[in-house]
Amino acid sequence: MTYTVLTLSLIAIVLFYWLYNLMSNCFSRAFCIVRNRKSGSVTKEASIIAVNTIRGGKKPLLELLLLFENFSGHHIHRKIRVWDTKPHLRRFEMDKTIEIGLNIARKPKNPIFLSQKPCRFSFVMVIICSIKIIVYVIGSYILMGEALERIFSAPNTYEQIFATSYTWQIGLTLIGMSVFLYLLLQKIGVLVDKKSLEHNWNLLFYGIGTTATVSDRKNTGTLVRAEPVFDFSYLFRSQNGEKIKGTDKKIAENNQSAQEIDQVEVMYLPGSPYVSRITENLENQDFSRFLHTIFMVAVFIFSLVFLISFYQTVFHSTING
């Protein structure tokens, strides 16, 4: 029963993985409400540095580049997307000032929102999300229930079928490649886990900015968007005048030579100055989000191929042959 147990275990991992993602994406905003009751939100004034229209129409979708003070009083940049429901008011234009709120309860996700009211969620969206999860669970139950019934009715035969099929090999390849790519992208620094997200969130929204002098640089041999990635070592002085060393990765963009970079802007935690990162790595999350989306799409496609292979192996195989 080795190949049968292996195949069923891989199927269970894939199904539970996507169930977790579905529940997390559906109810993360609802959980934000509960946390927000304790932590609340903070009001800030933000200057609009740039406006980019993502989608036109009567209610255009805009991407705003904002400049505002974080919790430590240091100015930072951050992009947010908003639906302009009243474009005739011309509220979102360059050099204008708007009032924003920072919802601490959304850590480590983007805490910026335009309304000063507590974080809300739509009851209709909760119903829709619940229906999605119910449909997913029922579909998985029907698939696995029928499959297990067939397998247990002829365990030895299906053991031979699974042993000669490519299903378990596809499953192992899917999980192995997903883990490898995830760890590789984390190592490069363009994809971060939840713990790293919280670490970067604290640096960006509680950190203090300063200029650091580059002491050393090393080519990692990795390319991102056809640009080389370097390991930078830098030195800066904290508020107390203490000399601090730090390291971080940086992409040398637009044919910029790493040897020409003598100084970098960094952010560090006031209570722990040895925790620091290059500021642009904290502020600019566009490529990281894009890469994460591509990664999830690729995993979804491979998961679909794996499930189809399992379905064909179980339901289209000839028991007698």
C-alpha positions in Angstrom: 0.0 0.0 0.0 3.0 2.3 -0.2 2.1 4.1 -3.4 -1.5 4.3 -2.4 -0.7 5.9 0.9 1.8 8.2 -0.7 -0.6 9.4 -3.4 -3.5 10.0 -1.0 -1.2 11.9 1.4 -0.1 14.2 -1.4 -3.7 14.8 -2.5 -4.6 15.6 1.2 -1.7 18.1 1.4 -2.7 19.9 -1.8 -6.4 20.0 -0.9 -5.8 21.3 2.7 -3.3 23.9 1.4 -5.8 25.5 -0.9 -8.5 25.3 1.8 -6.2 27.2 4.1 -5.5 29.9 1.4 -9.2 30.2 0.6 -10.1 30.7 4.3 -7.2 33.0 4.9 -8.1 35.3 2.0 -11.8 35.3 2.7 -11.8 36.0 6.4 -8.6 37.9 7.0 -10.6 41.2 6.9 -13.2 39.8 9.3 -10.5 38.8 11.7 -9.1 42.4 11.4 -12.4 43.7 12.9 -11.9 41.6 16.1 -8.3 42.7 16.5 -9.2 46.3 15.7 -11.4 46.5 18.8 -8.3 46.3 21.0 -5.7 48.2 19.0 -7.7 50.8 17.1 -6.3 53.1 14.4 -4.2 56.2 14.1 -5.0 59.3 12.0 -2.3 60.8 9.7 -2.1 63.5 7.0 -0.6 62.3 3.8 0.6 64.1 0.7 -0.1 62.7 -2.7 3.1 62.4 -4.6 1.9 60.6 -7.7 -1.4 59.3 -9.2 -1.7 56.4 -11.6 -5.0 55.4 -13.1 -5.3 51.6 -13.1 -8.8 51.4 -14.5 -10.9 54.2 -16.0 -14.6 54.8 -16.0 -17.2 56.6 -13.9 -15.5 55.2 -10.8 -11.8 54.9 -11.7 -9.4 52.7 -9.8 -6.4 54.8 -8.8 -3.0 54.0 -7.4 -1.7 56.7 -5.1 1.9 57.2 -4.0 1.6 58.8 -0.5 4.1 60.5 1.7 3.3 60.6 5.4 4.8 60.1 8.9 5.1 56.7 10.4 4.6 56.1 14.2 8.1 57.3 14.9 7.6 60.6 13.0 9.8 59.6 10.0 8.4 60.3 6.5 7.9 57.2 4.4 6.4 56.4 1.0 3.6 53.9 0.4 1.3 53.0 -2.5 -2.4 52.3 -2.0 -5.2 51.6 -4.4 -8.6 53.4 -4.1 -11.9 53.5 -6.0 -12.7 57.1 -6.7 -16.5 57.0 -6.2 -16.7 60.8 -6.6 -14.2 61.9 -9.3 -16.0 65.2 -9.8 -14.7 66.3 -6.4 -11.1 65.9 -7.6 -9.9 64.6 -4.2 -7.0 62.5 -5.5 -4.6 64.8 -7.4 -0.8 65.4 -7.1 0.4 67.7 -4.3 -3.0 67.5 -2.5 -3.2 66.4 1.1 -5.7 63.7 2.3 -6.4 62.2 5.7 -5.6 58.6 6.2 -5.8 56.1 8.9 -3.3 53.4 10.0 -5.1 50.3 11.2 -2.6 48.5 13.4 -4.8 45.5 13.5 -4.0 44.7 9.8 -0.3 44.0 10.6 1.6 42.7 8.7 -0.7 43.7 5.7 -1.0 47.2 4.4 -2.6 49.2 7.3 -3.5 52.3 5.3 -7.1 53.2 4.7 -8.9 56.4 3.8 -11.9 56.2 6.2 -11.3 57.1 9.8 -14.1 54.7 10.9 -13.2 51.3 12.3 -12.3 48.6 9.9 -15.5 47.2 8.4 -16.5 44.2 6.4 -19.5 43.4 4.2 -22.0 40.8 5.5 -22.6 39.9 1.9 -18.9 39.2 1.3 -18.9 36.9 4.3 -21.8 35.0 2.9 -20.1 34.7 -0.5 -16.9 33.5 1.1 -18.8 31.0 3.2 -20.5 29.7 0.1 -17.1 29.3 -1.7 -15.6 27.3 1.2 -18.7 25.1 1.5 -18.6 24.4 -2.3 -14.9 23.6 -2.1 -15.3 21.3 0.9 -18.3 19.5 -0.6 -16.5 19.1 -3.9 -13.4 17.7 -2.1 -15.6 15.4 0.0 -17.4 14.0 -3.1 -14.1 13.5 -5.0 -12.2 11.9 -2.1 -15.2 9.9 -0.9 -15.8 8.3 -4.3 -12.1 7.7 -4.8 -11.6 6.1 -1.4 -14.6 3.9 -1.9 -13.1 2.6 -5.2 -9.6 2.2 -3.8 -10.8 0.3 -0.7 -12.9 -2.0 -2.8 -9.8 -3.3 -4.6 -6.7 -2.1 -2.7 -4.2 -4.5 -4.3 -5.3 -3.6 -7.8 -5.1 0.2 -7.1 -1.7 -0.2 -5.5 -0.4 -1.6 -8.8 -2.2 1.2 -10.7 -0.7 3.9 -8.6 2.8 2.3 -8.8 2.7 2.4 -12.6 1.1 5.8 -12.9 2.7 9.3 -12.9 0.3 10.7 -10.3 2.5 10.4 -7.2 5.6 11.6 -9.2 3.7 14.7 -10.3 2.6 15.3 -6.7 6.2 14.9 -5.3 7.5 17.2 -8.1 4.8 19.8 -7.3 5.6 19.9 -3.6 9.3 19.7 -4.1 9.5 22.4 -6.7 7.2 24.7 -4.7 9.2 24.4 -1.6 12.5 24.8 -3.5 11.3 27.9 -5.3 9.8 29.4 -2.2 13.1 29.0 -0.2 15.1 30.2 -3.2 13.0 33.4 -3.6 13.2 33.9 0.2 17.0 33.6 0.0 17.2 36.1 -2.8 15.0 38.4 -0.7 12.2 39.0 -3.2 9.7 36.8 -1.4 9.2 36.9 2.3 7.3 34.7 4.8 4.8 36.0 7.4 7.5 36.4 10.1 9.7 38.5 7.7 6.6 40.5 6.7 6.0 41.4 10.4 9.7 42.3 10.7 9.7 44.6 7.7 6.3 46.1 8.9 7.9 47.1 12.2 10.9 48.6 10.5 8.8 50.6 8.0 6.1 51.9 10.4 8.1 52.2 13.6 11.6 52.7 12.3 13.8 55.7 12.0 15.5 56.6 8.7 19.1 57.6 8.3 21.9 57.7 5.7 24.4 54.8 5.8 27.8 54.6 4.3 28.5 51.5 2.2 31.5 49.6 3.5 31.4 46.5 1.3 29.4 45.0 -1.6 29.3 41.5 -3.1 27.6 40.2 -6.2 25.3 37.3 -5.2 25.3 36.0 -8.8 21.5 36.3 -8.9 19.5 38.3 -11.4 16.1 39.9 -10.8 14.4 41.5 -13.8 17.8 41.0 -15.6 19.5 43.2 -13.0 22.2 41.9 -10.6 21.6 41.5 -6.9 24.3 42.6 -4.5 24.9 42.1 -0.8 25.6 45.5 0.8 27.4 46.0 4.1 26.9 49.5 5.6 27.6 51.6 8.6 25.4 54.3 10.2 25.0 56.1 13.5 21.9 55.7 15.7 20.2 58.4 17.6 22.5 57.8 20.5 25.6 58.2 18.3 26.4 54.5 18.4 28.1 53.2 15.2 26.0 50.4 13.8 26.8 47.8 11.2 24.1 46.3 8.9 23.7 44.2 5.8 21.0 43.9 3.2 20.5 43.0 -0.5 20.0 45.6 -3.2 19.3 45.4 -7.0 21.6 47.5 -9.1 19.0 48.9 -11.5 19.3 50.8 -14.8 22.9 49.7 -15.5 23.9 51.3 -12.2 27.3 50.0 -11.0 27.3 48.8 -7.4 30.8 50.3 -7.1 29.3 53.7 -7.6 26.9 53.4 -4.7 28.6 54.9 -1.7 25.6 55.7 0.5 22.1 54.1 1.0 19.1 55.2 3.0 18.3 52.7 5.7 15.7 52.4 8.5 16.3 50.9 11.9 14.2 50.3 15.1 14.8 52.9 17.8 14.9 50.3 20.6 17.0 47.9 18.6 19.3 49.8 16.1 21.0 46.6 15.0 17.8 45.6 13.2 17.9 47.6 10.0 17.2 47.3 6.2 17.6 49.5 3.1 14.6 51.8 2.9 13.7 51.1 -0.7 13.3 47.4 0.1 10.7 48.2 2.7 8.8 50.9 0.7 8.7 49.2 -2.7 6.7 46.0 -2.6 5.5 46.0 -6.2 7.8 43.4 -7.6 7.5 41.2 -4.5 3.7 41.2 -4.8 3.9 40.5 -8.5 6.3 37.6 -8.0 4.1 36.2 -5.2 1.1 36.3 -7.6 3.1 34.5 -10.3 4.2 31.9 -7.8 0.7 31.2 -6.6 -0.6 30.9 -10.2 2.1 28.5 -11.0 1.3 26.4 -7.9 -2.4 26.5 -8.8 -1.7 25.2 -12.3 0.5 22.4 -11.1 -2.1 21.5 -8.4 -4.8 21.3 -11.0 -2.6 19.0 -13.2 -2.0 16.8 -10.2 -5.7 16.6 -9.3 -6.7 15.8 -12.9 -4.0 13.1 -13.0 -5.4 11.6 -9.8 -8.9 11.7 -11.1 -8.0 10.0 -14.4 -5.9 7.3 -12.5 -8.8 6.5 -10.1 -11.8 6.8 -12.3 -10.5 5.9 -15.8 -8.3 3.0 -14.9 -9.4 -0.5 -15.8 -9.6 -2.6 -12.7 -9.0 -5.8 -14.6 -6.2 -4.5 -16.6 
